[in-house]
Amino acid sequence: MSSHLNTENSRNVHGRTVRIKDELYFSPKAVAKALGVSESSLKRWCDAGRIKAIKTAGGHRRLTKADVVAYVKNKKTSLPQPEILGLPSLESVSVMSPEDGAKQLLQAIIEGSEERCRQILIYMYITGWQPHDIFDRVISPAFEHIGRLWQAGQLEVYVERRGCEMCLSVIRELRSLIPAANPGSPIAIGGTPQNDHYSLPSAGVELTLRALGWDARTLGSNLPFNSLVEATVQYRPSLVWLSVSHVDDPHALLAQINAFSTRFNGSPTFVVGGNAINEQMRERIQKAICCSNLSQLVASVGRGTYSSQSYLSSGYQNTGFSGRN
């Protein structure tokens, strides 16, 4: 492997990785070892287009971690040495069912083990689970249980807060494992309204849409509506989402939601959801889609149809968040 690349922003790292234009690339030798195959086989797969790779100015093949993980997921193959790609060791992880995954994640959160949370969620993603299933069937039930334990006085609230931060850290890593959206992909933006600081549900929406090929970008939490309007004008998205886990004044929030919907009149599609949106509020929301979980949203986006009469998924109806302070 050459230690010199014909690009100003490239460098050799331990003879197996390079950074090109601020993105980390791995050599065929490193990827082959991670996959447990021969380097010659890996190169043939690259040349045949089975696994995406680029070629440097010097003619060397290079692969991103996201493209390697996409290959593993699509081909349902194994990744015996994920550590070579900077991923956690998965030897000690086995998730037999959604219920098993939720139980393991719950225990990791209670114990405060971010590395175990990382192992569980990355293992599930690499072995074929999609983000909407991970949120709907694993993360949400785990936080629901934590919420019940807190209400019963069996856990301090910091356990929930700490768990949110740990899961957010893993979600950011999962985001890096999804290949970048293709040029011209539809844009989606969203966040949480003012005084709502729960960022995990919105991060789940972003991750889910990215996995579907959207150019999805979370704008963060505690977002004033006038700022959401400005972002919508600037980005010209096809979809805007609002994750609502805490409401100070339901009447004021409804007025803001409906004012936004009226202003943009269905273009972009406006999706509202979260466990703070109750049935009474849903009935008063105009020209926007109300949400309950991520799986239904995925189904709707996959069909390419939206209906203001539908309740779609956004992965945070049942996350166990209730705006507790």
N, C-alpha and C positions, 0 to 999 in steps of 0.2 A: 504494500500500500504506500502511495506517495505521501510524503509528509508536507508537501507544498501544493497549494491550490491557487489557480489563477484568478483569485478574487480578493479584493481588499479586505472584505469582512469575514474571511475564512481562517480557521486555525485547526491544527491537529490536536486531538485530546487523547492521550494514552494510546495512540495508534489505532483507535477504533471509532472515534466520533469527530465530527467537524461541525462548526457553526457557520451557516451561510445565510447572510441577510437576517440575522437575529433568530434563526430557527435551527434547532439541533437536529443533525442528521447522523445516521449510523452507517458504518461500512457493511458490505455484504458479509464479511467475515463475522462481525459482531452479531448481526441479525441471524445468520445461519446457526451460530452457537446458541442463541436465545431460543430458536425454534427447534433445535436438535436435529438439524439436517446438514448436509454437506454444503460447502460454499459454492461448489459448481452447480448444484441443484438450485440454490437460491438465485444465482446469476441467471440461469435459464428461465426461471419463473419471472424474473424482472424483465428479461428481454421479450418474453412471450406476453407480457402485460398482465400476468396473473397477480402480481403484487406491484404496486406503484413505486417507481424509483425515478430519480433524476440522474443526470450525468453532469459532472463538473466540467469546467473548461479543459481539464486534463484528461477527460474521458472516464473518470471513475464513477461508478454507481454509488448513490447515496439514498438512504431511506429514512423517513421520519417515523417516530414512534407511533403516531396516529395511524399511518398507513399500514404499519406492521400489525397493530391491534385490529384494524379493520379487516385485514386478511385473515387473522386468526378467527375473528367472529364470523366472517362470511363463509369460510371454509370449514368451520367447526373443528378446527385442529387445536393442538395443544401448544402451550408456551412453557416448556420445562424450566427455562432459566430466565424469568422476567427481570431479575436483578440486573442483568446486563443492559437492559433498556431503562434502568432507573426505577423500575416498578418494584413493589414489595414482594418478598418471598411468599408463595402461595401454597407451599407444601403442607402447612398445618391447617389449611382452610378447606372445608367441605360444607356446602349448603345443599340440603336434600329437598327443601321445599320453601315456599314463601314464608310459611309459619316458622320454619327453622331459621331462616335468615333474619326474620324480625326478632326472634328470641335471642339469637347471637348478637345482633346489633344492640338490642336493649341492654344486655349484660355488659357489652363493651362500653356503652355510654355511661352506665352506672359506675363502672370501674374507672372511668376517665381515661380509657386507653384509645388514644387517637390512632395509634398504629394498628390496633385490632380493627377499628372501624374502617380504616383504609384497606386492610387486607380483605375484609368481608365484601365491601362494596365494589372494589376493583375486581376481585375474583368473580363476582356475579356479572359485572359488565363484560369482562373478557370471555366468560364462558357462555355468553349468549343472551343474557338478560338485557332488555332495553330500559332506558331511563324511566319511562313512564311506569313500567312494572316495578322497578326498584323503589320508586317513590310511593306508588299506590299500595303495594303489597308488603313492603319491608320497612321503609323509613316512617311512613305514616302510622302503621300499627305500633311501632316501637315508641314513637312520641305520644301516641294516645295512651299507652300504658304508663309512660312516665308521668303524664298529666294526672292520671288516676292515682298514682302513688303519691304525687305531691298533694292532691286534694285530700287524701287520707292521712296526711301528715307523716308519711313514711320516707319522703325524700325532700331535701331542701330545693328551692327553686334554682339555685345555682347549677344543680345537676342538669336541668333542662337547658339552661343558657349555655353551659359548657358543651353540652351535647350538640347544640345548634352550631357552635363555632367549629367543633371537630368535624361535623358532617359538611359544613360549608367548605372547609379546607379540602376534604376529599372530592367534593363536587367540582371545585376549581381544577383539581387534578384530572378528574374524568373529562372535564371540558377540553383539556389539552390532548385527550386521546381521541377526540372526534376530528376527522379531517375538516379543513376549512371549507366553508360554503363555496360553491362554484360561482364565478362571476355572473351577475344577473339574477341570483337567487332572491326570492322574496324576503323583504326585511320585516322583522318583528321587533318591537321594543316594548318595555314595560317595567313595572316596579311596584312599590307599595305607596299608599297615599300618606299625606302628612300625618305625623304622630304615630305611624305604624312602623315599628323598627324591626319587624320580623322578615329577614331577608332570605331565609332558607326556602320558603315556598316559591318565591319568585325565581330564585336560582334554579329550582327544579323545572319551572316552565321553560326557562332559557335552555337548559340542558336538553330537555325533551325536543324542543323545536330544532335545535342544532342537529340532533341525531336524525331528524327528518329532512335535513338539507336546507333549513331556513338560515338566513343570516340574522340570528337572534341576538339581541343585546339587552341585558338588564341595565336599567338606569339607576338601580340602587333602591334604598328604602327612604321613608320619610320625605316623599316627593310632593311638593306643592302642585296643585292642578295646573296653575298657569305655566309652570315649568314643563309639565307633561305636554301641554298644548304646544309650547315652543319646540320641544323635541319632535313632536309629530310633524310640525311644519318643516323642520329642518331635514329629518330623515326620510319623510314621505314613505312611511312603512305600509305594508299590506295588512298588518295586524298590530294592534296595541293591546297589551294585557294589563290588568290591575289586580294585584294580589292583596286581599284585605283580611288581615288576621286580628286587627284591633280597630275599634271605632269609638271615638269620643262622643260624636254627635251624629247619629244615624240620619237625621233629617238634612243636616248640612252636607253630609257625604252624598246622599241621594241627589241632592240638588246639583252638586258638582259633577256627578256621574252623568246625569241627564243633560246638563249643559254641554258637557264634552260630546255626548252622543249626538245632540242636536246640531252642534257646530259642524261636525264632520259628516253627519247624516249617512252613516254606514260605510264610508270609505275614508280611512281604513276600517276593517272589521274591528270592533271593540269588544274585548272579552273580559268579563269581571267575575271573580270568584274568590273563595276563601271561606274559612269557617266562621268569619264574622258577618257574612252575608246570609241572613236568615230568610225564611220563606216569605215573610211580610215585606222585606226589602226587595226581594227578587220580583215580587208582583208589581212593584212600583218603578223598577228600572226600565227605561225606555230605549229602544233602538240599540240595545247591547245584548250580547250573549252572556247569560249567567252560567257559571261553571260549578262542577262538583268534583270531578277527578280527571287525571291526566289521560286515562285510557280512552275515554269518550272523545276527548279533543284529538287524540292521535287518529282515531277512526274517522272523524270528520275532516281533518286536514288531509288524510289519505284519499278521501273521496273528492276533495277539492270543493266541498259544499259547506256553506254556513247558513244557519237559519236562526233568526231571532227568537223563534219559538222553542229552540232546543236548549237543553241543559248539557253543556259540554264539560270535558275534563280539563282541569289545570293542576291536578296533583297536590292540592293543598287543602281540600275540604276537610280532610281527616288527619291532619298532621299532629293533632294534640295541642296546637297553639290556640290560646284563647285570650291573648292580649293581657295576660297576667303581668303585673309589675312587681 
